[in-house]
């Protein structure tokens, strides 16, 4: 799995950042703007201006396996200069940059805004930004630059989330959250032979077969809920006869609630159960490297990587990252 680091840019990286910005504009912007507008953008994000912003601590960089592949900036609650090298587009790196920028801003402000170029508008809309104003900027010689001012409000605080024992009637709702086989395998790995499964299949595994666990009193399926009903599900099980280690599995969140913090909250509750109720000293889980949102969720909840393995799924070897969280002394 690729390893990424998101941090403040240092002065030695000014040319690299400038190259990312200018290279992206040169590759994409001519499809949407005249050459005069493209040149205006390039002057706006010159090496001189980027060097100045780095010195003022405004620019961040995203490194993947040690290589700077993207950049993002903010001034107070305003996001600016978010770019990823064209050859790395479609890998989720832009979302990683935005995740960090939004998290920083929402720790201080109730909203964030940005000026969106025409090719970037759809990306920001998918992240929950809404256009509040259409802008035209006269750059001279009869040329006009068109862009959108977009805004996103801080997500509402998660209603109190709780965990309870899984009930057979939960199954129909839970299995409905996986609408395709790839997402199903990210959830279940190879624990089921075929896709799709029914509520009866889930209950057969959980209730009749004790979650495929040989030891009795070892398998604890849990359902997360709030005032609106079921929002997530996972299982806890002991690893080893000494019952000092537990494993989290079958983690899933209602697909209409994803990206709102429910996953992290549910994992934190599960850790509290494992450490405080079950008296475990270590909790582990596995996440596939093609499931970056889940990986970031587990990292945010305090898990750290400790090994890797491969699982054959859908005719391919999927890399599974093993992660752990230990009881704090």
C-alpha positions as CSV (number, residue, x, y, z in Angstrom):
1,X,0.0,0.0,0.0
2,X,1.3,3.5,-0.8
3,X,2.2,5.5,2.2
4,X,1.3,9.1,2.3
5,X,2.3,12.1,4.5
6,X,0.5,15.4,4.5
7,X,2.5,18.3,6.0
8,X,3.6,21.9,5.7
9,X,5.7,22.6,2.7
10,X,9.3,23.7,3.3
11,X,11.2,26.3,1.3
12,X,13.2,23.7,-0.6
13,X,9.9,22.4,-2.1
14,X,8.8,25.7,-3.7
15,X,9.9,24.7,-7.2
16,X,8.2,21.3,-6.8
17,X,5.0,22.9,-5.7
18,X,5.2,25.4,-8.5
19,X,5.7,22.6,-11.0
20,X,2.6,20.8,-9.8
21,X,0.5,23.9,-10.1
22,X,1.8,25.0,-13.4
23,X,1.9,21.5,-14.9
24,X,-1.7,20.9,-13.9
25,X,-2.8,24.2,-15.4
26,X,-0.9,23.5,-18.6
27,X,-2.5,20.0,-19.0
28,X,-6.1,20.8,-18.0
29,X,-7.0,24.5,-18.2
30,X,-6.6,25.0,-22.0
31,X,-9.7,22.7,-22.4
32,X,-11.8,25.2,-20.4
33,X,-10.2,28.7,-20.8
34,X,-8.5,30.8,-23.4
35,X,-4.7,31.0,-23.4
36,X,-4.9,34.5,-22.0
37,X,-6.7,33.2,-19.0
38,X,-4.3,30.3,-18.6
39,X,-1.4,32.7,-18.6
40,X,-3.2,34.9,-16.0
41,X,-3.5,31.8,-13.7
42,X,0.1,31.0,-14.2
43,X,1.2,34.5,-13.2
44,X,-1.1,34.3,-10.2
45,X,0.7,31.2,-9.0
46,X,4.2,32.1,-9.9
47,X,7.3,30.7,-8.1
48,X,7.7,34.0,-6.3
49,X,4.1,33.9,-4.9
50,X,4.4,30.3,-3.9
51,X,7.8,30.9,-2.2
52,X,6.2,33.7,-0.2
53,X,3.2,31.6,0.8
54,X,5.5,28.8,1.9
55,X,7.4,31.2,4.1
56,X,4.2,32.3,5.7
57,X,3.2,28.7,6.4
58,X,0.2,28.7,4.0
59,X,1.1,25.8,1.8
60,X,0.9,22.0,2.5
61,X,2.2,19.1,0.4
62,X,1.0,15.5,0.0
63,X,3.9,13.0,-0.3
64,X,3.2,9.4,-1.5
65,X,6.0,7.0,-1.0
66,X,8.3,10.0,-0.5
67,X,7.3,11.8,-3.7
68,X,5.4,15.2,-3.6
69,X,2.3,14.5,-5.7
70,X,-0.1,17.2,-4.6
71,X,-0.5,20.5,-2.7
72,X,-3.2,22.5,-0.9
73,X,-3.3,25.8,0.9
74,X,-5.6,27.8,3.1
75,X,-5.9,31.3,4.5
76,X,-8.1,31.2,7.5
77,X,-11.3,29.6,6.3
78,X,-10.5,30.0,2.6
79,X,-9.1,27.0,0.7
80,X,-6.9,27.7,-2.3
81,X,-4.4,26.1,-4.7
82,X,-5.4,22.5,-4.5
83,X,-3.6,20.5,-7.2
84,X,-2.5,17.0,-7.9
85,X,-0.1,16.0,-10.6
86,X,-2.1,15.0,-13.7
87,X,-0.5,11.5,-13.8
88,X,-1.7,10.9,-10.3
89,X,-5.3,12.0,-10.8
90,X,-8.0,9.5,-10.0
91,X,-6.2,8.0,-7.1
92,X,-8.0,9.8,-4.3
93,X,-5.1,12.2,-3.5
94,X,-7.2,15.3,-4.0
95,X,-9.7,14.0,-1.5
96,X,-6.9,13.3,1.0
97,X,-5.7,17.0,0.7
98,X,-9.3,18.3,1.1
99,X,-9.9,16.0,4.1
100,X,-7.0,17.6,5.9
101,X,-7.8,21.2,4.9
102,X,-11.5,20.9,5.8
103,X,-10.6,19.2,9.2
104,X,-8.3,22.1,10.1
105,X,-10.8,24.8,9.1
106,X,-13.8,23.2,10.9
107,X,-11.8,23.0,14.1
108,X,-11.9,26.8,14.0
109,X,-14.7,28.0,11.7
110,X,-18.3,27.1,11.0
111,X,-17.8,27.1,7.2
112,X,-15.1,27.1,4.5
113,X,-15.1,28.5,1.0
114,X,-13.0,28.4,-2.1
115,X,-12.8,29.8,-5.7
116,X,-13.5,26.9,-8.0
117,X,-12.2,26.8,-11.6
118,X,-14.5,25.3,-14.2
119,X,-12.8,21.8,-14.3
120,X,-12.9,21.5,-10.5
121,X,-16.5,22.5,-9.7
122,X,-17.9,18.9,-10.0
123,X,-15.2,17.6,-7.6
124,X,-16.1,20.1,-4.9
125,X,-19.8,19.5,-5.4
126,X,-19.3,15.9,-4.7
127,X,-17.7,16.9,-1.4
128,X,-20.7,18.9,-0.3
129,X,-19.7,22.4,-1.5
130,X,-22.4,24.6,-3.0
131,X,-22.1,27.5,-5.4
132,X,-23.0,30.8,-3.7
133,X,-21.9,33.1,-6.5
134,X,-20.9,33.0,-10.2
135,X,-18.0,35.3,-10.8
136,X,-16.5,37.0,-13.9
137,X,-13.1,38.7,-13.6
138,X,-11.8,41.0,-16.2
139,X,-8.1,40.3,-16.8
140,X,-7.7,42.9,-19.6
141,X,-7.8,43.1,-23.3
142,X,-11.4,41.9,-23.4
143,X,-10.6,38.6,-21.7
144,X,-12.9,37.4,-18.9
145,X,-12.1,34.7,-16.4
146,X,-15.2,32.8,-15.1
147,X,-15.2,30.8,-11.9
148,X,-17.5,29.8,-9.0
149,X,-17.4,30.9,-5.4
150,X,-18.3,27.7,-3.4
151,X,-19.1,27.2,0.3
152,X,-19.4,24.3,2.6
153,X,-20.8,24.5,6.2
154,X,-19.4,22.5,9.1
155,X,-21.2,19.1,9.2
156,X,-23.8,18.9,12.0
157,X,-22.6,17.2,15.1
158,X,-23.2,13.5,15.1
159,X,-26.3,12.6,17.2
160,X,-25.4,10.4,20.1
161,X,-24.2,7.1,18.7
162,X,-24.5,3.9,20.8
163,X,-23.7,0.2,20.4
164,X,-26.0,-2.6,21.3
165,X,-26.1,-6.3,20.8
166,X,-26.9,-7.4,17.2
167,X,-30.5,-8.5,16.6
168,X,-31.6,-10.9,13.8
169,X,-34.0,-8.2,12.4
170,X,-30.9,-5.9,11.9
171,X,-29.7,-8.2,9.0
172,X,-32.0,-7.0,6.3
173,X,-30.9,-3.4,6.8
174,X,-27.2,-4.1,7.0
175,X,-27.0,-6.3,3.9
176,X,-28.8,-3.6,1.9
177,X,-25.8,-1.3,2.4
178,X,-23.6,-3.3,0.0
179,X,-24.9,-2.6,-3.6
180,X,-22.0,-4.2,-5.6
181,X,-19.6,-7.0,-5.1
182,X,-16.5,-4.9,-4.7
183,X,-17.9,-3.0,-1.8
184,X,-19.2,-6.3,-0.4
185,X,-15.8,-7.9,-0.5
186,X,-14.2,-4.8,1.2
187,X,-16.7,-5.5,4.0
188,X,-16.7,-9.3,4.2
189,X,-13.4,-10.3,2.5
190,X,-13.7,-14.0,1.8
191,X,-16.0,-14.8,4.7
192,X,-19.0,-15.5,2.4
193,X,-18.8,-17.7,-0.7
194,X,-21.1,-15.7,-3.0
195,X,-22.6,-12.3,-3.5
196,X,-25.2,-11.0,-2.8
197,X,-26.3,-12.4,0.5
198,X,-29.6,-12.4,2.2
199,X,-30.6,-11.5,5.8
200,X,-31.0,-15.3,6.3
201,X,-27.4,-15.9,5.2
202,X,-26.1,-13.3,7.7
203,X,-28.2,-14.7,10.5
204,X,-27.1,-18.2,9.7
205,X,-23.5,-17.3,10.0
206,X,-24.0,-15.2,13.1
207,X,-26.5,-17.1,15.1
208,X,-26.3,-20.7,13.8
209,X,-22.5,-20.8,13.2
210,X,-21.3,-18.4,16.0
211,X,-19.6,-16.2,13.3
212,X,-17.5,-19.3,12.2
213,X,-15.7,-19.2,15.6
214,X,-15.1,-22.6,17.2
215,X,-14.9,-21.3,20.8
216,X,-18.1,-20.5,22.6
217,X,-18.7,-17.1,24.1
218,X,-16.2,-15.7,21.6
219,X,-18.2,-13.8,19.0
220,X,-19.9,-10.5,19.7
221,X,-21.8,-8.8,16.8
222,X,-22.8,-5.2,17.6
223,X,-25.1,-2.7,15.9
224,X,-24.6,1.0,16.1
225,X,-27.7,3.2,16.3
226,X,-28.9,6.8,17.0
227,X,-32.2,8.5,17.3
228,X,-33.0,7.8,13.6
229,X,-32.3,4.0,13.7
230,X,-29.5,1.7,12.7
231,X,-26.4,3.4,11.2
232,X,-23.6,0.8,11.4
233,X,-22.4,-2.6,12.4
234,X,-19.3,-4.5,13.4
235,X,-18.2,-7.6,15.3
236,X,-15.8,-8.1,18.1
237,X,-14.2,-11.5,18.8
238,X,-11.4,-12.7,21.1
239,X,-8.1,-14.0,19.6
240,X,-6.4,-16.5,21.8
241,X,-7.3,-18.5,24.9
242,X,-5.9,-15.8,27.3
243,X,-8.5,-13.4,26.0
244,X,-6.1,-10.4,26.0
245,X,-6.5,-9.6,22.4
246,X,-9.7,-8.9,20.3
247,X,-10.3,-8.4,16.7
248,X,-12.8,-6.0,15.0
249,X,-14.4,-7.2,11.8
250,X,-17.4,-6.8,9.4
251,X,-17.2,-3.0,9.8
252,X,-19.9,-1.2,7.8
253,X,-21.8,2.1,7.9
254,X,-25.0,3.0,6.3
255,X,-24.0,4.2,2.8
256,X,-26.1,7.4,3.2
257,X,-24.2,8.3,6.3
258,X,-20.6,7.8,5.1
259,X,-18.2,10.7,5.2
260,X,-19.9,12.3,8.2
261,X,-17.8,10.8,11.1
262,X,-20.1,7.8,12.0
263,X,-17.4,5.3,11.2
264,X,-14.8,6.8,13.4
265,X,-17.3,7.3,16.2
266,X,-18.4,3.6,15.9
267,X,-14.8,2.3,16.0
268,X,-14.0,4.5,19.1
269,X,-17.1,3.0,20.8
270,X,-15.9,-0.5,19.9
271,X,-12.5,0.2,21.3
272,X,-14.1,1.4,24.6
273,X,-16.0,-1.9,24.7
274,X,-12.9,-3.9,24.0
275,X,-10.7,-2.2,26.6
276,X,-13.2,-1.3,29.3
277,X,-15.8,-4.1,29.2
278,X,-13.9,-7.0,27.7
279,X,-10.5,-6.0,29.3
280,X,-8.5,-6.6,26.2
281,X,-5.0,-5.3,26.0
282,X,-4.8,-5.1,22.2
283,X,-7.3,-4.8,19.3
284,X,-6.5,-5.6,15.7
285,X,-8.3,-5.3,12.4
286,X,-7.6,-5.6,8.7
287,X,-8.3,-3.1,5.9
288,X,-7.7,-3.5,2.2
289,X,-5.5,-0.9,0.5
290,X,-8.2,-0.2,-2.0
291,X,-10.4,1.1,0.8
292,X,-8.8,4.4,1.6
293,X,-11.8,6.0,3.4
294,X,-11.8,3.1,5.9
295,X,-8.0,3.2,6.3
296,X,-8.1,6.9,7.2
297,X,-11.0,6.2,9.6
298,X,-9.0,3.6,11.5
299,X,-5.9,5.8,11.6
300,X,-8.0,8.6,13.0
301,X,-9.4,6.3,15.7
302,X,-5.8,5.5,16.8
303,X,-4.9,2.3,14.9
304,X,-1.4,1.8,13.5
305,X,-0.1,-0.6,10.9
306,X,2.0,-3.6,11.8
307,X,1.9,-6.0,8.9
308,X,0.5,-6.9,5.5
309,X,-0.9,-9.9,3.8
310,X,-2.7,-10.8,0.5
311,X,-6.2,-12.2,0.0
312,X,-7.4,-13.6,-3.3
313,X,-10.6,-11.8,-4.2
314,X,-12.4,-11.3,-7.5
315,X,-9.6,-12.9,-9.3
316,X,-7.0,-10.6,-7.9
317,X,-4.6,-10.5,-4.9
318,X,-5.9,-7.7,-2.6
319,X,-3.4,-6.3,-0.1
320,X,-4.7,-6.3,3.4
321,X,-3.1,-3.9,5.9
322,X,-3.1,-5.3,9.5
323,X,-3.6,-2.6,12.1
324,X,-3.6,-2.5,15.9
325,X,-4.5,-0.3,18.8
326,X,-3.2,-1.0,22.3
327,X,-4.7,-0.1,25.7
328,X,-3.2,3.1,27.0
329,X,-1.6,2.6,30.4
